[in-house]
């Protein structure tokens, strides 16, 4: 760890940073032109005194000495950014460095030097206002505001103007300054001319309103790691970073995560961050994000992929998650990452009469302003792809694969309903596999075909059996029960896309028991050849019977 000597303005290295705990100050700021660099400080004072960035560094060192600290840490010049190893170590350690500092000076360069000291009342001032200065800054006369001034009272309107200026600072919009506000025990705010504006404690309510961060966190009454993952993510929803990857890297300390930096990976960094959080925590609120609105006002999962995105692609998805808190229903949740998706045991609720065939996975979190029950994740059954039925594979008796459904704010499930739900092990796919436009709601003996999405993929239905069970207009297949099939609902659909064709044969043995086989028809001269192809698959006999007796009718 490199620190600036506040007296000499020279860098000194400390290999054991524990020895410097609470013995240095830090600077939080937004980057601008002509920032000091590590190399500048190595080359000597004469090489950087003329740079614009030197002014705030000098302010920091002088203030440190006034506060009894002999050292300071400034991110622009205390990291050798030409060394990828040192940069990675610094970013992984940055939250801890701010946390271990005695004080952090937040320099809001766009706050005028004549801004008064503010506090949570947003109307308190510590000396009568200088109206001439105010008029010069605001560009309008003070008549409107003078009327609010009374002897022994407070210039309410005047300070409300300044609170708006304070809240509008660029400092509150940047990604990296989030951890710089949360990590240090003490944060002091200074304006553009190093005029003292207030500290984190006396401005905690104001800061909570501006940032969405809990007052308890800002006052150090609760550790940030006790806050739900969704809430912590929501604090970054409206913040911006210059590099896409920094959306994730700037949040690592807030989640106590360490991971390698891979600049160039783009949005994958944010996915990696969430995966690392999952490995350390059972907080399912991480799935409680909602998709942002598209230009038409409809919810989207991702512009090019409306299905299969289980993890948020950026903090923007958590913009409506400020009220999500952890709860103990369901209890003892475990989940794991697989190469397919998230394997998790969840209470599953099948919504009777749901026209979209959705089910809901109940999460161990709720809205703090709606304690009627936990929130749930809308899911949709996914038919497995053909490789799941390769020779020797076992066709699952119960479908356990789901994809997330593009919807808005996760719904609340009444507590009594949630407690009655049966916990099952499921897999929520990272991305859609097979036919995302074909679903099998298990609360009906039906197969639903989302024809619009299917046609977009280039597929169309060529034939169906039984023909009477297929509704072309609605895209619903309702297989009939027949004694010869063991009172099961069986049927077949034949799909085509150019020269590619395949048949899906399915049987509903019961509400909870669904069987499926997917057969590629390439190389098959007729449906009579299907029986030969079936011999190499581990397909339930009942599906073989459905295929063998089927005469697919042209639509």
Buried (B, 14 or more C-beta within 10 A) or exposed (E): BBBBBBEEBEBEEBEEBEEBEEBBBBBBBBEEEEBBBBEBBEEEEEEBEEBEBBBBBBBBBEBBBEBEBBBBBBBBBBBBBEEEEBBBBBBBBBBBBBBBBBBBBBBBBEBBEBBBBBBBBBBBBEEEBEBEEBBEBBEEEBEEBEEBBEEEEBBBBBBBBBBEBBBBBBBBEBBBBBBBBBBBBBBBBBBBEBBBBBBBBBBBBBBBBBBBBBBBBBBBEEEBEEBBBBBBBBBBBEBEBEBBBBBBBBBBBBBBBEBEBEBEBEBBBBBBBBBBBBEEBBBBBBBBBBBBEEEEEEBBBBEEBBBBBBBBBBBBBBBBBBBBBBBEBBEEBEBEBEEEBBBBBBBBBBBEEBEEBBBBBBBBBBBEEEEEBBBBBBBBBBBBEBEBBEEEEEBBEEBBBBBBBBBEBBEBBEBEBBBEBEBBEBBBBBEBBBBBBBBBBBBBBBBBBBBEBBEEEEBEBBBBBBEEBBEEEEBBBBBEEBEEBEEBBBBBBBBBEEEEBBBBBBBBBEEEEBBBBBBEBEEBEEBEEBEEBBEEBEBBEBBBBBBEEBEBEEE
